Amino acid sequence: MAPNIFENYSASDVFRDRHTLYPEFVPDRLPCRDAELNQLVANLKILLDPHKLVSVNVAITGAPGFGKTTIAKKTIKDLEKAGLANGINIQSFYVNCHSFRTKTSILRKIATDKFHIQGRGFSDEELIEMVAKRLEKENLRLVLAIDEATMLKGEDILSFIHLNELFESDIGRLSVIVICRRSEWTLMLDAPLSGRIQDLLNLEGYDMKQLREILDFRKEMAFFADVISDEVMDQIVQMSYRNKNARHGIEIMLRAGMKANAMNSAIITPELVRDAKTEVYPELRSDVFVDLKTNELLAALSIGRELSRSNAVATTINDVYTTFELVCNEYKHKTPSMATFRVCIETLEKLGVVSQSVSSLDDGSRGRRAKITIFDIPASVLVERVENVVKSKLK
């Protein structure tokens, strides 16, 4: 019998627990966010009152890496525990709109995961009514956390809030936490939605001292002693401070640790940190490409290849579509129509992967032309990352 490669694996490892550096990990303690946690708890605490059946709707905004998602996940996790301890049937449901981009897909996910209802074949109105009936039947209070919420329309978020109107007067069983960037929230906000949001937590960036405390906390969980020296930690903190982004520093530590393992090094050196930083782009979520659909992945790959080939600042949608046809043929994927391709570009723009602008035609003719570019990641790195995901999905 052939040896099992996992049983025979014996390489050195600088990590005590690598998972504690992953984006989905939620620590038991959140350094430097006590005030924001207290503000969110103050809003949601009424859900633990057995004599009051109400809904609470709050928004959490801030730039990437400021702790929005972690604060929300930590709070709803502890809220569930408190409800269990107090005999109150309260549950939470977290959804990231990078993966579930429509009101319909979120409703189906809630219906399936929470109530084992097969949501396909029902309209949104029917799904809302079914969810409301199950909330009432099970005497359940549900907190829905909607992350990257600007992938939805404001009216879609209002639909979840309005679900409470199906109950008797003054009764609310569904509460909503909206999570997004501050600038995007301002664009999405309208009078009806604004009137239903009871509080707004706007997270500011971390200062140097706070970043050091947060990154030291993660370092102690993730690495064995003496893997990262104080001098190297100072280096990582300095790199993170430019964007005041804790996630940036955490990703640098993760990648530097992986590079140390690959080199069988017992420590993380300054050069490994510099090397890791070139692979970390704080403006773009590290897992955004994993969540993309096949058409969107191939569209992103086409943009990266076209910009790399032309060595230009921007390209046109027609030029990218020509490359897109070649990419689809390469991966034996049926080429979608130009209309579908445009939708893919719009989605990539919403996700922050690409940017679009409109300019006059270069030859002086009347009319305008859309230009596509990328700001937050080099074209070559975009190609590399997307190709890795495409190969795993289409293998």
Secondary structure by P-SEA (a helix, b strand, c coil): ccccccccccccccccccccccccccccccccaaaaaaaaaaaacccccccccbbbbbbbbbcccccaaaaaaaaaaaaaaaaaaaccbbbbbbbbccccccaaaaaaaaaacccccccccccaaaaaaaaaaaaaaacbbbbbbbcccccccaaaaaaaaacccccccccccbbbbbbccaaaaaaaccaaaaaaccbbbbbbbbcaaaaaaaaaaaaaaccccccccaaaaaaaaaaaaccccaaaaaaaaaaaaaaaaaaccccccaaaaaaaaaaccccccccccccccaaaaaaaaaaaaaaaaaccccccaaaaaaaaaaaaaaaccccccaaaaaaaaaaaaaaccbbbbbbcccccccbbbbbbbbccccaaaaaaaaaaaaaaaac
